[in-house]
Amino acid sequence: MHLGFRVLLAFFVLSGLTAWFILRVVLGEVKPNVREVMEDLLVDTANLVAEMAADDLAAGRDLAPLAARLQRFGQRELNAQIWGLQKERLDLRIYLTDAQGRVLIDTGSPSAVGQDYGRWNDVLRTLRGEYGARATRTQPEDDATLVLQVAAPVRDAQGRVIGVASVGKPVASLAPLIARTEHRVWRLGLALLGASLLLGGAVTAWLVWNVRRLRTYATQVQAGSALQAPVLAGELGELAQAMDAMRRRLEGRDDWERRVRALTHELKSPLTGLRGAGELLQEPLPDADRERFARQVVEQSDRLHALVERLLALSKLEAQGAPSTTPTRLDEALRQALRELRPRCEQRELRVVELQPWPAVTVDADPEALALLLHNLLGNAVDFAPTGSAIELDLQRHGLDATLSLRDHGPGVPEALLAQLGEPFVASTKPDGRKGSGLGLAIARQVATLHRGRLAFDNAQPGFRARFTLPSHSP
């Protein structure tokens, strides 16, 4: 079962049960509340009738005029619109008794005059000085015939109870009001339930969509794709950031594992040479062979020393923050690097060719780091240039940038390696058959990155070209 369906189902069940419970509670309160309101109005009406009859009853006057008025009151024609409900007749039953509970007036049953209502709760309780009310079914098994009757005492001038005025109303007359209220409650409840389900569906869709983004991100990271973590809000955003931090941490570990494997491979060759030369030097050898093997030990030791020095330099650069820069002449730094490499160029009979006069270019750079970059770029060109060939240098200013281009006429780099150049231990084979470590270009790229510069490589056919671009100094 999909996550979205499970969440939506849980939300639907929870919302449905909550709505059902609330509707049951609300609907269960409709009828009692309506009856309470009706009883309150009947209390007021009963007391009004009691006051109307008090003087005549206390004086012993004929009650026929009052009875006639009450009869006419019950026969009035109505056309009242009460909140959309049509009321066409009055349905109050009013009766009046004396102090013994005998009927003096009864609008619901005029023939009941003289009967004893003293046993009915509304009359009996009122005569006792209590609150008198009763609910009676005219047909015992039919709740629709229920009548609510409320009584009030009739008092004389001295406050003595001389009779009872009782007002009743059929509960069935409230049925349209109760039905309309229940209908409205159901309609509103269902509308709220529908709205909550729509909201739940939207929230579920949003949650599932974001979870799927996280799943896609995790799947692509697992497949080796380097992606940015999705930007999400709340706890899902924190989870995405945690996953991205974990990815970077794992990538860093993978990178170091790759570097360790590459370093082991780089160390293996000179160590093998050192071990072989050392074993041979333990045996009696002619002087010429002994000198050759001793020279091999020194060469391999120098190779190991250079490898270690470059690794330390690269590690220091990777741990370094933004360098402290000063205005530095790039053309002068380039000439100084060429003077330091002149012995190696002369040994290989290499010519350094300036394609055009170098302009005086000032850049904001760390002089030591800039010298390290130039030394490694030029050293790489010297290592890969064929004996007796030329190294072409071109220094130009392009707008706000200064660009240095170096080209050798060596074998170039396989196209598959071009995109990886600048990473440690990624290098092609030199003209003498040895493979470089790639640390020189890695150091150069790291220096360029720290100085907000760019380092690009391409094959020059023949040869290999490196371009170093750095923002020039702003006076």
N, C-alpha and C positions, 0 to 999 in steps of 0.2 A: 504494500500500500504506500503510495507516494506521501511525502511529508505534507504537501499542501492539502491533500484530501484528508489526512488525519487531523491536521490543525483545524480545517474548516468543519469537519464532523464534530470535533470536540467543542468548537465554538457554537455550532448549531444546537447541539444537545444542551449545553449550558444555558444558552440564550432561551431555548424553548422551555426548559424546565423553569427558569426564572420568570419568564413571561406568564407561563401557566399558573405558577404559584401566586404571582401578583394579581393576575386577573381573577383568580378564585377568591383571593382576599377582598379585592375591591368589589367584585360582584356580590360577594356575601354580605357586604356592608350596605349595599344600595337599598334593599327593602327595609331593613331596620331603621336606617337613617330617614327614609321617606316617611315611615310610620311615626317616627319620633317628631318630625316636623308637623305632621298632620295632628298628632295628639296635642302638641303645643298650641296649635291654632284652635282646636276644639276646647281646650281649657279656657282660652280667651273668650270664645263665643259663648260657652256655658256661663261664665261669669257675667257677660253682657246681658244674656237673657234673664239671669237671676236678678240683676239690678232693674231690668225693665218690669219684672213681675212683683218686685218687693212691695211697692206701695199698695197695689191693688190687693195682694194677698194679705198684707198686714191689716188693711182696713175692712176686709171681708167683702169687697166689692165684687160685682159680677165680672168673671174673667172671659166672657164671650167676646168682647171687642179685641182683647189680646189674642185669643185663639184665632179670630178671623184674620188679624194682621199676620200672624204666623203662617196661617194657611195660604194667604196671598203671597207671602214671602216664598213659600215652597213652590208656588206655581208661576213664578216670574219666568218670562222667556229671556234667554240669554243668547248672545253671539260673541263670546269672548275668545280671542286668540291668545293663548298662554304659551309663549315660547314655541309656537308652531302647532300647539295642540288646540283643538276646537272644543269649547265647553258650551253646551246648549241648555243645560238645566241645573237647578240646584238639587242636591241629593242629601241634604241634612235632615235628620229626624230629631225633632225637639219635643220633649215632653216635660210636664211640670207636675209635681206631686205636693201633697201637703206634708205636715210634720209626721204623719203616720204612714206615709208611703203610698197613699191612694192617689190615683191619677186624676189630675184636674184638666190637663190639656195633653193631647198626643197627636202631632201632625202626621205621624206615620200610620196611626190606627185610631181615628176619631171615636170608634165604638168602644175603645178600651177605657174611656172615662169611667171612673169609679172602681176600676180594678186595683188590686194591691200589688204594687211594684216594690214593696219594702224588702222583699227577699233578694232582689237583684243587687249585685255588688256595688254598682255605681250609686244606687240610692241608699242601700244599707250602710255603706262606709261613710257616705257624706253625712247622714243623720247621726252617725257616731262621732262626727268631727274629724274624720280622716279624709284622705284623698280618695275619691270614688271614681273608679273606672272599670270597665269590663270589655272583653272581646268575645262576641257570641256569634256562632254560625247559625244562620236561619235554617240551613240544611246540615245536619250534623257531620256528614262525610265530605262536604264540599267546602274546601278552603276559599273558593271564589265567593261564597256567601257570607264571609266574615264581616262583621260590623263592629267598629270601635265606638264605644259609648263613654263619654266623659261627663261627670256631673259637678255642679257647684252649689253651695248652700244658698238658700234665700233667707235673708235675715231681716228682722224688724229693726225699729229704731234703737232698741236696747241691745241689739246684737244677738238675739236668740234665733235659733234655727227654726223657721216656720214652714219650711218646704225645701224642695230640691228641684233645680233646673238641670236637665240632662240633654246633651247634644250628641248625636251619633252620626257617623258617616261610614258608608260601605267601603271596605278596603279595596274592593274591585274597582272603584272609581279612580284609584291611583295606578291601576295596571298600565294604562298607556304611558304615563310618565315614567314608571319603572322600566317598562319595555324600551322606551326611547333612550333612557339613561344607559341601560345595559347594552343596547345596540351601539351607542356612542363609545362606551368603554371598550367593547369588543373591537370596534373599528379602529379606535386610537391605539389599542394594544397591539392589534395586528400590524398597523402601520409602523409602530415603534419596533416591533419584532422584525418587520421587513427591512426597516432602516438599519437596525443593528446587524442583520445578516449581510446587508450590502457593505456596511462598514467592516464587518468581520471578513467578508470576502476580499475587500480592498487591502486590509491589513495582512491577510494571509497571502495574497498575491505579492504584496511588497516584500514580505518576509521570505517567501519562497524564491522570488526573483533575486534578492540579495544573497540568500544561501546558495543559489545556483551560481551566482557570480563568484562566490568564494570557492565553490566546488570546481568551477572551470579554471579559476586561478591556480588552485592546488594541483589539478590534473595537468595543466600546462607546465607548471613548475616541475612536476614529477617527470614530465617528458623532456625537460631540459631547456624549456623556453624561458628567456629572461624577460619578465613582465613586471610592470608596476602593480602594486597591490591596489585593488578597487577601493575607491573612496566611499566609505559608508558612514552612517551616523550611529552614535550610541555604542552599545556593547558589540554589535557586529563590526563597527569601525575599529574598535580596540582589538577584536579578534583578527581582523585583516592586517592590522599593523603588527600584531604578534606573529602572524604567519609570515609576513614579509621579513621581519627581523630574524625569524628562524631560517628563512630561505637564505638571507644574506650570510648568516652565520655558517650554514651548511656549505654555501658556495665558497666562503672563505676557507673552510676546512678542505673542501675538494681542491681548491687552488693550491693550498699548501701541500696537500698530498701529491698533487701533480708536480709541484716544484721539487719536493723531496725525491720523487722518482727520477725526475730529470737531472737533479744534482747528483744523485747516485750514479746515473749513467755517465755524467760528465767526469766524475771523480774516478770512475772505474778505469778509464783508459790511461791517464797518467800514473795511477797507482800500480796498474799492471806493468807499465813500462819501468817504473821505479823498482818494483820487486824483481823483474827480470834482470835489469841491469845490476842490482845489488847481488843477486845470486851468482851472476857471472863474475863479478868483481871478487868474489870469495875464492875463485879458482885462479891458478897460475895462468897469466895471459901475457901475450906480447905487449910491449909498451904502447904500440899504436892502438891495439884493441882496448887496453885499459883506459887510454885517454879518451877513446870514443865513447865507451860506456860511462865514464865519469862525466863527460859532457852531456850525455843523455840524462843522467841523474839531475844535473843542474837545470837542464831545459825543462824537464818534467816538473821539477820543484818550482821553477819560475812560473810555469803554466798553472800549477795549483795555487801559487801565491796570487797571481793575477785574478784567478777565478774567485778566490776568497775575498780579495779586495773589492772586486766588483759587486759581489753579493752583499758585502757590508755597506757599500755605497748605496746600492739600490734599497736595502732595508732601511737605511737612515733617511733616504728621500721619501719612502712610502710612509714613514712615521712622522715626517715633518709637516708642519702646518704651512701657512702662507709665509714665504721667505721675506727677510728684510731686504728691500731693494734700494739701490742707489742709481743715479744716472750713469750709465756705462756705455762707452763707445763700442758698438758691435764690430765695426771694421777693425779696430785695434785689437780687440780680443781674438778675432779670427786670425790676424797676422801673428799674434803671439802663439796661438795653437799651432800654426804652420811652422814657426821656428822650432818648436819643441819636437815636431814630427819630421823635421828635415833629415835627420840621420836615417830614419827608416825609409823615407822616400828615395834618398840617394842610394841606399843599399839595394832598393828594388828598381832603380833607374826610372823613377816616376817623375813626370812633369806636372806641375801645378799651373793650370791655365786660368787666367782671369778673363772671362768673356767680355767684360767691359770694366772701365775704371770703377772702383768701389766708392760710393758716396760716403760722406761722414754721417753715420747713423747712430743716434743715441737712444738707448732703450733703458727702461727701468728694470733692473735685474740684480740678482745676487751675483757679484763677479765670480766667486768660486764655483757656484753652480753653473753659470754660463760657460765658464772655461771647461768644466767637466762635460757639458753637453757637446761643445765644439770638439773637444779632444776625442770623444767617443764616435761622433759622426765622421770626423776625418780619419780616425783610426780604422773604422769599418771600411771606408772607401779604400784606404791603403791596403788592408788585408785582402780585399776582393779584386783589386785592380791587377790585371796581368802585368808581368815584368816589362818595363819599357813603354808602358801606355801612359795616358794623360788622365789627370783628375781635373774636371772643369768646375770652377767656382763662379757663382754669380750672386752679387749682393745688390738688392734694389729696394727702393722705397715705393710702396703702393698706397697712396692716401695716408692713413694714419698707421699703417703697418709696415714693418721691415721684413723682407723675405730673403732668406739665404738658401740657395740651391746648390747641391753637391752631386756630381755625376761621375761615376767611374765607368770603365769600358770592359767590365768583367762579364761573367756569364749571366748576370741578372738573378732574379728570384722566381721560382715556379709560381704561377698564378694562384695556385691553391694556398700558398703561404703569405701572399701579399696582405690579406686582411688580418693575419695574425701577427705580423711583424710588430715589434715593440713589446711583445710579451716575453717574459723570461724563458730561456731555453728553446725559443723558436727561431731557427736560423737555417740558412742553406749551406751548401758545401763550398769551401774556398777553392781557388784554382789549384792549390797544392794538394787537394784531396781531403783535407781535414774539414770537419764541420765546426762552425762557430757555436758559441754558447747562447748568442742572442742577448746577452746581458748589456752589451754596449748600447744597442738601440733601445732596450727597456729603460736604461738609465736616462738616455736622451729624451724619451717620451715622458718620463716622470718629471724631469726638469721643465720641459715645455708645459706640461699640465699645471705645475705649481706656479708658473709665471703667466698663466692665462694665454699661453701660446698654442700653436698647432704644429704637429709633425706628421707629414704625409709621405708615402712611398709609392713609387711606380717604376716599371721597367722602361728603360730609355731606348732599347733596341738599336745598338747593343748597349749593355750596361744597366746600371741601377741608379735611380735618382732619389735623393731625399730632399724634402723641402721643409724648412723651419721658418715659421712665421711668428712674429712677436710684435705686440703693440709698441710703437715708438714712443719716446719720452715726450710728454707734453710740457713745454717750458712754462 
